[in-house]
Amino acid sequence: MPVSSNTRTEKAPGGPLRAAVLADSDTRWKWGSLTAARLLGDDARLDGYLLRGRATPTPRQLGEVGVRADRMSEVTAVEFLREMERAHQEYDVVVLALVGGAVQAVLHGLGHVWREVSDRPVVVTGYVGVVYEKLADGLLLRHGADVVLANSAYDAERFRAVYEGVGADASAVTECALPFLGGAPHTAEHDPYTVVFAAQPSVPDTPADRMYLLDRLVRHARRHPDREVLLKLRSKPGEHTTHIEEIPYQKLAQRIEVPANFRLVYGNMGEVLDRADLLVTVSSTAALEALHRRIPTALLTDLGVREALGNHHFTGSGCLVSWDQLDAGLRPEPDPAWVARQGVAADGTYERAFDGARARVTALLGRDRPALAPYYSRTTAPGYLPRVLARHHLAPDGSPLPGAPAADKDPGAVRQIVRRAARGAYRHGVQRVAPVIRRMGEL
């Protein structure tokens, strides 16, 4: 992974705009870095900060995303806040591409370090994909940013309703689209015809359900030997992404014999979709990428249409089908109105989807910004907020707690060794020890 430089470069007047992106996983780094480029332009300088934790991406995962930063470093929340205190004048925009609790902690931390700063950067946050669970919880944890991006008209309406429903300012909600949609539209079938199954780390989450999906995919490959059938995987064993994957498909695939036209693949989803004639998944955001490119897309109903699976989000899309229907030759036809409401913009209007967000950021850059004011405070959530902040070593006022980890108290080489050992132990516990304990509990 690239190592950050200790030098500080002041932003040149009239020079390219500059963004800091703080991300806690490979998928959120992809969303955050591409969002910064959409908002500030491709010539903007991009400094990446990876929040240290269980899902901190590996160099392989960063390479797969395909977005290069001008500078990249791995930090704790406290280290990032100290960097923003020292270098806030370097940046025009700070993008928080984090899980909700981390966003809230960093917002309060930034409020503390910028409490006497009026020319602070514009703070932007949002969601990496489909928002199908914990809507109110996740939104209120993101409240306080200058811009809360909604990836569709549907999301923008829901977001504003939540904020207004609790008496919070909803003006930050800004409609745009997912920043990684793109690629050539699907116009003709490939040779060979290619079926791609987009796997998800935690959906479904039981060995039996995951084995069922793998078995159906393999059976489809056997039924159609003239097709190429690809299982698109998010991460390799030992790596983590946004969600924990306790039962990797790679290990399940070792238990069965697979036909020659079935393969496991990694890589950038856009490149895999370049050769796809049918995208199949349970509820992955990859479905929106495929729909944007007019690739036939199937959301599976085999395990039910349930909130726990996330496929309930696609009711009304026209794309909910079963493996039996796909095996019989059915090809889903998406509902145009549903697709348009979801920000997919398959009609060619995608490039205008970020106009409103760019205009809002430009307007905010043109004036002094008020202090950050999240809805959650010691007045509105005295029993909740301190716990959220403490997870990132912050006090209720956003200041670092005594004993918070700091770079200047931990030599770099030692910190790297300790961090890698701890992360390896954590992943071993999640992927090997925890499932065994659960099975023993079921005896």
Rosetta blueprint (number, residue, H / E / L):
1 M L
2 P L
3 V L
4 S L
5 S L
6 N L
7 T L
8 R L
9 T L
10 E L
11 K L
12 A L
13 P L
14 G L
15 G L
16 P L
17 L L
18 R E
19 A E
20 A E
21 V E
22 L E
23 A E
24 D L
25 S L
26 D H
27 T H
28 R H
29 W H
30 K H
31 W H
32 G H
33 S H
34 L H
35 T H
36 A H
37 A H
38 R H
39 L H
40 L H
41 G L
42 D L
43 D L
44 A L
45 R E
46 L E
47 D E
48 G E
49 Y E
50 L E
51 L E
52 R L
53 G L
54 R L
55 A L
56 T L
57 P L
58 T L
59 P H
60 R H
61 Q H
62 L H
63 G H
64 E H
65 V H
66 G L
67 V L
68 R L
69 A L
70 D L
71 R E
72 M E
73 S E
74 E E
75 V E
76 T L
77 A H
78 V H
79 E H
80 F H
81 L H
82 R H
83 E H
84 M H
85 E H
86 R H
87 A H
88 H H
89 Q H
90 E H
91 Y L
92 D L
93 V E
94 V E
95 V E
96 L E
97 A E
98 L L
99 V L
100 G H
101 G H
102 A H
103 V H
104 Q H
105 A H
106 V H
107 L H
108 H H
109 G H
110 L H
111 G H
112 H H
113 V H
114 W L
115 R L
116 E L
117 V L
118 S L
119 D L
120 R L
121 P L
122 V E
123 V E
124 V E
125 T E
126 G L
127 Y L
128 V L
129 G L
130 V L
131 V L
132 Y L
133 E L
134 K L
135 L H
136 A H
137 D H
138 G H
139 L H
140 L H
141 L H
142 R H
143 H L
144 G L
145 A L
146 D L
147 V E
148 V E
149 L E
150 A E
151 N L
152 S L
153 A H
154 Y H
155 D H
156 A H
157 E H
158 R H
159 F H
160 R H
161 A H
162 V H
163 Y H
164 E H
165 G H
166 V L
167 G L
168 A L
169 D L
170 A L
171 S L
172 A L
173 V E
174 T E
175 E E
176 C L
177 A L
178 L L
179 P L
180 F L
181 L L
182 G L
183 G L
184 A L
185 P L
186 H L
187 T L
188 A L
189 E L
190 H L
191 D L
192 P L
193 Y L
194 T E
195 V E
196 V E
197 F E
198 A E
199 A L
200 Q L
201 P L
202 S L
203 V L
204 P L
205 D L
206 T L
207 P H
208 A H
209 D H
210 R H
211 M H
212 Y H
213 L H
214 L H
215 D H
216 R H
217 L H
218 V H
219 R H
220 H H
221 A H
222 R H
223 R H
224 H L
225 P L
226 D L
227 R L
228 E E
229 V E
230 L E
231 L E
232 K E
233 L L
234 R L
235 S L
236 K L
237 P L
238 G L
239 E L
240 H L
241 T L
242 T L
243 H L
244 I L
245 E L
246 E L
247 I L
248 P L
249 Y H
250 Q H
251 K H
252 L H
253 A H
254 Q L
255 R L
256 I L
257 E L
258 V L
259 P L
260 A L
261 N L
262 F E
263 R E
264 L E
265 V E
266 Y L
267 G L
268 N L
269 M H
270 G H
271 E H
272 V H
273 L H
274 D L
275 R L
276 A L
277 D L
278 L E
279 L E
280 V E
281 T E
282 V L
283 S L
284 S L
285 T L
286 A H
287 A H
288 L H
289 E H
290 A H
291 L H
292 H H
293 R L
294 R L
295 I L
296 P L
297 T E
298 A E
299 L E
300 L E
301 T L
302 D L
303 L L
304 G L
305 V L
306 R L
307 E L
308 A L
309 L L
310 G L
311 N H
312 H H
313 H H
314 F H
315 T L
316 G L
317 S L
318 G L
319 C L
320 L E
321 V E
322 S L
323 W H
324 D H
325 Q H
326 L H
327 D H
328 A L
329 G L
330 L L
331 R L
332 P L
333 E L
334 P L
335 D L
336 P H
337 A H
338 W H
339 V H
340 A H
341 R H
342 Q L
343 G L
344 V L
345 A L
346 A L
347 D L
348 G L
349 T L
350 Y H
351 E H
352 R H
353 A L
354 F L
355 D H
356 G H
357 A H
358 R H
359 A H
360 R H
361 V H
362 T H
363 A H
364 L H
365 L H
366 G L
367 R L
368 D L
369 R L
370 P L
371 A L
372 L L
373 A L
374 P L
375 Y L
376 Y L
377 S L
378 R L
379 T L
380 T L
381 A L
382 P L
383 G L
384 Y L
385 L H
386 P H
387 R H
388 V H
389 L H
390 A H
391 R L
392 H L
393 H L
394 L E
395 A L
396 P L
397 D L
398 G L
399 S L
400 P E
401 L L
402 P L
403 G L
404 A L
405 P L
406 A L
407 A H
408 D H
409 K H
410 D L
411 P L
412 G H
413 A H
414 V H
415 R H
416 Q H
417 I H
418 V H
419 R H
420 R H
421 A H
422 A H
423 R H
424 G H
425 A H
426 Y H
427 R H
428 H H
429 G H
430 V H
431 Q H
432 R H
433 V H
434 A H
435 P H
436 V H
437 I H
438 R H
439 R H
440 M H
441 G H
442 E L
443 L L
